[in-house]
Amino acid sequence: MLIHPWDAPADDAEWQRWLATHDFGQLAANGAPGEPPLVQPLHFAYDPARREAVTHLARPNPLWAALEDRPTVLLSVVDDYTFIPGPWQAADDQPPEHGVPTSFYAAVQLTCTAHVVDDPEAKAALLRRQMGHFQPEGGSAPVTAGEAPYGRLLSGIRGLRLEVRDVRAKFKYGGKRSEEVQQRVSARLAERNGPGDAAAREHQQRRLSAAAGTAEAPAS
């Protein structure tokens, strides 16, 4: 993933905040020689303190065979995307029809070492971590190895700990353009109000505000 300086996160906190509420992605693993990569859509829970994500899959999933010899995987998350028409991006000294169309999106890619979890107690603990993330209000019975209602189901799944080795994050929201052009694009997004437009506008305004704050900060 190409990341220009104007699309890079300001710091780790920016992508970590985003990832905390964007917990569905695609896990890519190398396939057999001559075969395409395996890509598995899944929910996951990311823990920044442990620098790992946890998830689980059904035991028959073909991903397991790929992980045995090639445990390096990529967890990719993309969201808050929308299309920006060319005329919206035209510079003030350009005719609108000369503007360049583009895509806005946020993306985080985690390069990980995959650790398979098969011990029933460890699987139950992993599932409790996921449940704590996705269902903090509770309402379901605890996941406990050997106990109803979920204990007998543990044999049908395998857990997966994804140890994060590298992070690449991108917030592509027109940061290359002048503030005037970016504000114009934000106004057009508010007017169009299509799928993804509100989230894209929020990102653009947030990053504009952050850039303005940095520019106005006194020198130390």
C-alpha positions as CSV (number, residue, x, y, z in Angstrom):
1,M,0.0,0.0,0.0
2,L,1.5,3.3,-1.1
3,I,1.3,5.9,1.7
4,H,2.2,9.5,0.8
5,P,3.3,11.8,3.6
6,W,0.0,13.7,3.4
7,D,-2.0,10.5,3.9
8,A,0.0,9.1,6.8
9,P,-1.5,9.0,10.3
10,A,-0.3,11.8,12.6
11,D,0.6,9.2,15.2
12,D,-0.3,5.6,16.3
13,A,-3.2,6.9,18.3
14,E,-5.0,7.9,15.1
15,W,-5.1,4.5,13.5
16,Q,-5.6,2.7,16.8
17,R,-8.7,4.8,17.6
18,W,-10.1,4.0,14.1
19,L,-9.3,0.3,14.4
20,A,-11.1,0.0,17.7
21,T,-14.4,0.6,15.9
22,H,-13.5,-1.1,12.6
23,D,-13.1,-4.7,13.6
24,F,-14.1,-6.5,10.5
25,G,-11.4,-7.2,7.9
26,Q,-9.8,-9.7,5.6
27,L,-7.0,-12.0,6.6
28,A,-4.6,-12.9,3.8
29,A,-2.3,-15.9,3.9
30,N,0.1,-17.3,1.3
31,G,-1.3,-20.2,-0.6
32,A,0.5,-23.2,-2.0
33,P,3.2,-22.4,-4.6
34,G,1.5,-21.4,-7.9
35,E,-1.8,-20.8,-6.1
36,P,-3.3,-17.4,-5.2
37,P,-3.3,-16.2,-1.6
38,L,-6.1,-17.3,0.7
39,V,-8.3,-14.4,1.9
40,Q,-10.7,-14.9,4.8
41,P,-13.3,-12.2,5.8
42,L,-13.6,-12.1,9.6
43,H,-14.4,-10.2,12.8
44,F,-11.4,-9.7,15.1
45,A,-10.6,-8.0,18.4
46,Y,-7.4,-5.9,18.4
47,D,-5.6,-5.3,21.7
48,P,-3.1,-2.4,21.4
49,A,-1.5,-3.2,24.8
50,R,-0.7,-6.7,23.7
51,R,-0.1,-5.8,20.1
52,E,-2.2,-8.6,18.9
53,A,-5.6,-9.4,17.4
54,V,-7.6,-12.5,18.3
55,T,-10.2,-14.3,16.2
56,H,-11.4,-17.9,15.4
57,L,-12.4,-19.9,12.5
58,A,-14.1,-23.2,11.8
59,R,-11.8,-26.3,12.0
60,P,-12.4,-27.2,8.3
61,N,-11.3,-23.8,7.0
62,P,-8.6,-24.2,4.4
63,L,-6.6,-21.3,6.0
64,W,-5.2,-23.7,8.6
65,A,-3.1,-25.7,6.2
66,A,-1.6,-22.5,4.7
67,L,-0.6,-21.3,8.2
68,E,1.3,-24.4,9.1
69,D,4.4,-23.6,7.0
70,R,3.7,-19.9,6.3
71,P,2.5,-18.2,9.5
72,T,3.1,-14.7,8.3
73,V,-0.3,-13.1,7.4
74,L,-1.7,-9.7,6.6
75,L,-4.9,-8.5,8.3
76,S,-6.4,-5.7,6.1
77,V,-9.2,-3.3,7.1
78,V,-10.6,-0.7,4.7
79,D,-13.7,1.5,5.3
80,D,-15.0,5.0,5.3
81,Y,-14.6,5.1,1.5
82,T,-16.3,7.2,-1.1
83,F,-15.7,8.4,-4.7
84,I,-14.7,12.1,-5.3
85,P,-15.7,13.5,-8.8
86,G,-13.0,15.3,-10.7
87,P,-14.7,18.8,-10.7
88,W,-14.7,18.8,-6.9
89,Q,-10.9,18.7,-6.8
90,A,-10.1,21.3,-9.4
91,A,-7.7,24.0,-8.2
92,D,-8.9,27.5,-8.1
93,D,-6.9,28.4,-11.3
94,Q,-8.3,25.3,-13.2
95,P,-11.6,24.9,-15.0
96,P,-13.7,22.3,-13.1
97,E,-13.5,19.8,-15.9
98,H,-9.7,19.6,-15.4
99,G,-10.1,18.3,-11.9
100,V,-8.8,14.8,-11.1
101,P,-11.3,12.3,-9.6
102,T,-10.1,10.1,-6.8
103,S,-11.1,7.8,-3.9
104,F,-11.2,8.7,-0.3
105,Y,-10.7,5.8,2.2
106,A,-9.1,4.8,5.5
107,A,-7.0,1.6,5.6
108,V,-4.9,-0.3,8.2
109,Q,-2.8,-3.3,7.4
110,L,-1.4,-5.4,10.1
111,T,1.5,-7.8,9.3
112,C,1.3,-10.6,11.8
113,T,2.7,-13.9,12.9
114,A,-0.2,-16.3,13.3
115,H,-0.4,-18.5,16.4
116,V,-3.0,-21.3,16.3
117,V,-4.8,-22.0,19.5
118,D,-6.1,-25.5,20.1
119,D,-6.1,-26.0,23.8
120,P,-9.8,-25.9,25.0
121,E,-9.1,-23.6,28.0
122,A,-7.0,-21.2,25.8
123,K,-9.7,-21.2,23.2
124,A,-12.4,-20.4,25.7
125,A,-10.3,-17.5,27.1
126,L,-9.8,-16.2,23.5
127,L,-13.5,-16.4,22.9
128,R,-14.2,-14.5,26.1
129,R,-11.9,-11.8,24.9
130,Q,-13.8,-11.5,21.7
131,M,-17.1,-11.5,23.5
132,G,-15.9,-8.8,25.8
133,H,-15.1,-6.6,22.8
134,F,-18.2,-7.3,20.7
135,Q,-20.8,-7.9,23.4
136,P,-19.7,-5.9,26.4
137,E,-23.3,-5.7,27.6
138,G,-23.2,-9.5,28.2
139,G,-26.4,-11.5,27.8
140,S,-24.7,-14.7,26.8
141,A,-23.5,-17.6,29.0
142,P,-19.8,-17.6,29.7
143,V,-17.6,-19.6,27.4
144,T,-16.0,-22.3,29.6
145,A,-14.3,-25.4,28.4
146,G,-16.2,-28.6,29.2
147,E,-19.3,-26.7,30.3
148,A,-22.6,-26.1,28.6
149,P,-23.7,-24.4,26.5
150,Y,-20.6,-23.7,24.5
151,G,-18.0,-26.1,25.8
152,R,-19.0,-28.9,23.5
153,L,-18.7,-26.6,20.5
154,L,-15.1,-25.7,21.1
155,S,-13.9,-28.8,19.2
156,G,-15.4,-27.4,16.0
157,I,-13.2,-24.3,15.9
158,R,-9.6,-23.2,16.2
159,G,-8.5,-20.0,17.8
160,L,-6.0,-17.6,16.2
161,R,-3.7,-15.1,17.9
162,L,-2.3,-12.6,15.4
163,E,1.0,-11.2,16.8
164,V,1.4,-7.8,15.2
165,R,4.9,-7.2,13.7
166,D,4.3,-4.2,11.5
167,V,1.5,-1.6,10.9
168,R,0.8,0.4,7.8
169,A,-2.0,2.9,8.0
170,K,-3.4,5.4,5.5
171,F,-6.1,8.1,5.7
172,K,-6.6,9.3,2.1
173,Y,-8.8,12.4,2.4
174,G,-7.4,15.0,0.0
175,G,-4.5,16.0,2.2
176,K,-2.4,16.9,-0.9
177,R,-4.9,19.6,-1.9
178,S,-5.1,23.2,-0.6
179,E,-7.3,23.9,2.3
180,E,-9.7,25.8,0.0
181,V,-10.1,22.7,-2.2
182,Q,-10.5,20.4,0.8
183,Q,-13.2,22.6,2.3
184,R,-15.0,22.6,-1.1
185,V,-14.9,18.8,-1.2
186,S,-16.2,18.6,2.3
187,A,-19.1,20.9,1.4
188,R,-19.9,18.7,-1.7
189,L,-19.8,15.6,0.5
190,A,-22.3,17.2,2.9
191,E,-24.6,18.1,0.0
192,R,-24.4,14.7,-1.7
193,N,-24.7,12.8,1.6
194,G,-24.4,9.4,-0.1
195,P,-23.0,6.2,1.4
196,G,-19.7,6.8,3.1
197,D,-19.8,10.6,2.6
198,A,-20.4,11.6,6.2
199,A,-17.6,9.4,7.5
200,A,-15.2,10.7,4.8
201,R,-16.1,14.3,5.5
202,E,-15.5,13.7,9.3
203,H,-12.1,12.4,8.5
204,Q,-11.3,15.3,6.2
205,Q,-12.4,17.9,8.7
206,R,-10.6,16.2,11.6
207,R,-7.3,16.0,9.7
208,L,-7.7,19.7,8.6
209,S,-8.2,20.7,12.2
210,A,-5.3,18.7,13.4
211,A,-3.0,20.2,10.6
212,A,-4.2,23.7,11.6
213,G,-3.5,23.1,15.2
214,T,0.0,21.8,14.4
215,A,0.7,24.9,12.2
216,E,-0.4,27.3,15.0
217,A,1.5,25.6,17.8
218,P,4.3,27.8,19.2
219,A,7.8,26.7,18.7
220,S,9.4,25.1,21.8
